[in-house]
Amino acid sequence: MTTVELGNIKLEIDRNATEKFYKSQNGFICDCPDCLNYVSKISGVLSELNGLEKQLGIDLTKAVGQGMDELMPHDYDDYHLYVIPYYLIGKCFINENELQKQSIEPIWEKTKKAEYKLTENLSLRIIETNKYVEIENAENILTIWLEYKTELIEK
């Protein structure tokens, strides 16, 4: 197990299992403008993560979303926000208490999540998703919703 601490959040990650999962996944193959634009910005995301993705064992170039988990673009008045799911095999603790398991029907407002702002443009929201995400031989699955703020896209 690899332990990663982000403020009051502690992640206990099976990095080998997480890396193995990512090696079996496809890269982004969608050719919509939003996916293409996000892929073109991955180097900037990597720079702001400053190696955190390696500690966690995730590969930002892989589109791992399952079900309704997918890249979600949002336009606001003065910026564009990408929200992208990435999966980890492991557990999350907030103030030393394990992140609460999710109910059968996820309602985002009621979902227990750990939130951490890395930079002005990059935040993480972590939820436990054992009931919704399937990864072979994984007992504890977390979804990290990476939120990346960038300039508005010209349309």
C-alpha positions as a Markdown table, in Angstrom:
| # | Residue | x | y | z |
|---|---|---|---|---|
| 1 | Met | 0.0 | 0.0 | 0.0 |
| 2 | Thr | 1.1 | 3.5 | -0.8 |
| 3 | Thr | -0.1 | 6.3 | 1.6 |
| 4 | Val | -0.7 | 9.8 | 0.1 |
| 5 | Glu | -1.6 | 12.6 | 2.4 |
| 6 | Leu | -3.4 | 15.8 | 1.2 |
| 7 | Gly | -4.1 | 18.0 | 4.2 |
| 8 | Asn | -6.6 | 16.1 | 6.4 |
| 9 | Ile | -7.2 | 13.5 | 3.6 |
| 10 | Lys | -5.2 | 10.2 | 3.7 |
| 11 | Leu | -5.3 | 7.9 | 0.7 |
| 12 | Glu | -4.2 | 4.3 | 1.1 |
| 13 | Ile | -3.7 | 3.2 | -2.5 |
| 14 | Asp | -2.8 | -0.2 | -3.9 |
| 15 | Arg | -0.6 | 1.5 | -6.5 |
| 16 | Asn | 0.4 | -1.7 | -8.3 |
| 17 | Ala | -3.2 | -2.8 | -8.8 |
| 18 | Thr | -4.2 | 0.8 | -9.9 |
| 19 | Glu | -1.3 | 0.9 | -12.4 |
| 20 | Lys | -2.3 | -2.5 | -13.7 |
| 21 | Phe | -5.8 | -1.3 | -14.2 |
| 22 | Tyr | -4.7 | 1.7 | -16.2 |
| 23 | Lys | -2.4 | -0.4 | -18.4 |
| 24 | Ser | -5.5 | -2.3 | -19.5 |
| 25 | Gln | -7.5 | 0.8 | -20.4 |
| 26 | Asn | -7.9 | 2.7 | -23.7 |
| 27 | Gly | -6.8 | 6.3 | -24.2 |
| 28 | Phe | -9.4 | 9.0 | -25.1 |
| 29 | Ile | -10.9 | 8.0 | -28.4 |
| 30 | Cys | -13.7 | 10.4 | -28.5 |
| 31 | Asp | -13.2 | 13.1 | -31.2 |
| 32 | Cys | -15.6 | 15.7 | -29.8 |
| 33 | Pro | -14.1 | 19.2 | -29.3 |
| 34 | Asp | -14.3 | 18.9 | -25.5 |
| 35 | Cys | -12.4 | 15.6 | -25.3 |
| 36 | Leu | -9.8 | 16.8 | -27.9 |
| 37 | Asn | -9.3 | 20.0 | -26.0 |
| 38 | Tyr | -8.8 | 18.3 | -22.6 |
| 39 | Val | -6.3 | 15.8 | -24.1 |
| 40 | Ser | -4.4 | 18.8 | -25.5 |
| 41 | Lys | -4.3 | 20.3 | -22.0 |
| 42 | Ile | -3.1 | 17.1 | -20.1 |
| 43 | Ser | 0.5 | 18.4 | -20.0 |
| 44 | Gly | -0.7 | 21.4 | -18.1 |
| 45 | Val | -2.7 | 19.2 | -15.7 |
| 46 | Leu | 0.4 | 17.1 | -15.2 |
| 47 | Ser | 2.4 | 20.2 | -14.4 |
| 48 | Glu | -0.1 | 21.3 | -11.8 |
| 49 | Leu | -0.3 | 17.8 | -10.3 |
| 50 | Asn | 3.4 | 18.0 | -9.8 |
| 51 | Gly | 3.9 | 14.2 | -9.7 |
| 52 | Leu | 0.8 | 13.3 | -7.6 |
| 53 | Glu | -0.6 | 11.2 | -10.5 |
| 54 | Lys | 2.5 | 9.0 | -10.2 |
| 55 | Gln | 2.1 | 8.6 | -6.4 |
| 56 | Leu | -1.5 | 7.5 | -7.0 |
| 57 | Gly | -0.7 | 5.3 | -10.0 |
| 58 | Ile | -3.2 | 6.9 | -12.4 |
| 59 | Asp | -2.6 | 7.7 | -16.1 |
| 60 | Leu | -4.4 | 10.9 | -17.2 |
| 61 | Thr | -4.3 | 9.8 | -20.8 |
| 62 | Lys | -6.7 | 6.9 | -20.2 |
| 63 | Ala | -10.5 | 7.5 | -20.4 |
| 64 | Val | -11.6 | 5.2 | -17.6 |
| 65 | Gly | -15.1 | 6.3 | -17.0 |
| 66 | Gln | -17.8 | 3.7 | -16.6 |
| 67 | Gly | -21.6 | 4.2 | -16.8 |
| 68 | Met | -22.4 | 7.8 | -16.4 |
| 69 | Asp | -18.8 | 8.7 | -15.3 |
| 70 | Glu | -17.3 | 10.6 | -18.2 |
| 71 | Leu | -15.5 | 13.8 | -19.0 |
| 72 | Met | -17.9 | 16.7 | -18.3 |
| 73 | Pro | -17.2 | 20.2 | -19.6 |
| 74 | His | -18.8 | 23.2 | -18.0 |
| 75 | Asp | -18.7 | 26.8 | -19.3 |
| 76 | Tyr | -18.9 | 29.6 | -16.8 |
| 77 | Asp | -18.8 | 33.4 | -17.4 |
| 78 | Asp | -15.0 | 33.7 | -17.4 |
| 79 | Tyr | -13.6 | 30.1 | -17.4 |
| 80 | His | -14.1 | 26.6 | -18.6 |
| 81 | Leu | -14.1 | 23.7 | -16.2 |
| 82 | Tyr | -13.3 | 20.1 | -17.1 |
| 83 | Val | -14.5 | 17.4 | -14.6 |
| 84 | Ile | -12.9 | 14.0 | -15.3 |
| 85 | Pro | -13.2 | 10.7 | -13.5 |
| 86 | Tyr | -10.1 | 8.7 | -12.6 |
| 87 | Tyr | -10.3 | 5.5 | -10.5 |
| 88 | Leu | -8.0 | 4.4 | -7.6 |
| 89 | Ile | -7.9 | 1.0 | -5.9 |
| 90 | Gly | -7.7 | 1.8 | -2.2 |
| 91 | Lys | -9.3 | 3.7 | 0.7 |
| 92 | Cys | -9.8 | 7.3 | 1.7 |
| 93 | Phe | -9.8 | 8.7 | 5.2 |
| 94 | Ile | -10.8 | 12.2 | 6.3 |
| 95 | Asn | -9.5 | 13.2 | 9.7 |
| 96 | Glu | -8.6 | 9.5 | 10.2 |
| 97 | Asn | -12.2 | 8.3 | 9.6 |
| 98 | Glu | -12.8 | 6.2 | 6.5 |
| 99 | Leu | -14.8 | 7.9 | 3.8 |
| 100 | Gln | -18.4 | 6.8 | 4.2 |
| 101 | Lys | -19.7 | 4.1 | 1.8 |
| 102 | Gln | -22.2 | 5.4 | -0.7 |
| 103 | Ser | -25.9 | 4.5 | -0.7 |
| 104 | Ile | -27.6 | 2.6 | -3.6 |
| 105 | Glu | -28.8 | 5.8 | -5.4 |
| 106 | Pro | -26.1 | 8.4 | -5.6 |
| 107 | Ile | -27.3 | 12.0 | -5.2 |
| 108 | Trp | -24.3 | 14.3 | -5.6 |
| 109 | Glu | -25.5 | 16.8 | -3.0 |
| 110 | Lys | -25.7 | 14.0 | -0.4 |
| 111 | Thr | -22.6 | 12.1 | -1.5 |
| 112 | Lys | -19.9 | 12.0 | 1.1 |
| 113 | Lys | -16.7 | 13.3 | -0.5 |
| 114 | Ala | -13.2 | 14.4 | 0.3 |
| 115 | Glu | -12.3 | 17.6 | -1.4 |
| 116 | Tyr | -8.8 | 19.0 | -1.9 |
| 117 | Lys | -7.7 | 22.1 | -3.9 |
| 118 | Leu | -4.1 | 21.6 | -5.3 |
| 119 | Thr | -3.8 | 24.8 | -7.2 |
| 120 | Glu | -5.9 | 27.7 | -8.3 |
| 121 | Asn | -6.9 | 25.7 | -11.3 |
| 122 | Leu | -7.0 | 22.1 | -10.0 |
| 123 | Ser | -9.1 | 20.4 | -7.4 |
| 124 | Leu | -9.9 | 16.8 | -6.5 |
| 125 | Arg | -13.2 | 15.4 | -5.2 |
| 126 | Ile | -12.8 | 11.9 | -4.0 |
| 127 | Ile | -15.8 | 9.5 | -3.4 |
| 128 | Glu | -16.0 | 5.8 | -2.6 |
| 129 | Thr | -17.6 | 4.0 | -5.6 |
| 130 | Asn | -17.5 | 0.2 | -4.8 |
| 131 | Lys | -21.1 | -0.2 | -5.8 |
| 132 | Tyr | -20.9 | 1.6 | -9.2 |
| 133 | Val | -17.4 | 1.0 | -10.7 |
| 134 | Glu | -16.2 | -2.5 | -11.6 |
| 135 | Ile | -12.5 | -3.3 | -11.6 |
| 136 | Glu | -11.5 | -6.9 | -11.6 |
| 137 | Asn | -10.3 | -8.2 | -8.2 |
| 138 | Ala | -10.6 | -4.7 | -6.6 |
| 139 | Glu | -12.2 | -4.6 | -3.1 |
| 140 | Asn | -12.0 | -0.9 | -2.5 |
| 141 | Ile | -12.5 | 1.6 | -5.4 |
| 142 | Leu | -12.4 | 5.3 | -5.2 |
| 143 | Thr | -13.3 | 7.8 | -7.9 |
| 144 | Ile | -11.2 | 11.0 | -8.1 |
| 145 | Trp | -13.1 | 13.7 | -9.9 |
| 146 | Leu | -10.4 | 15.9 | -11.2 |
| 147 | Glu | -11.6 | 19.4 | -11.8 |
| 148 | Tyr | -9.4 | 21.5 | -14.1 |
| 149 | Lys | -10.2 | 25.1 | -14.7 |
| 150 | Thr | -8.9 | 26.7 | -17.9 |
| 151 | Glu | -9.7 | 29.6 | -20.3 |
| 152 | Leu | -13.0 | 29.6 | -22.1 |
| 153 | Ile | -13.0 | 27.7 | -25.4 |
| 154 | Glu | -13.7 | 29.7 | -28.5 |
| 155 | Lys | -16.7 | 28.2 | -30.3 |
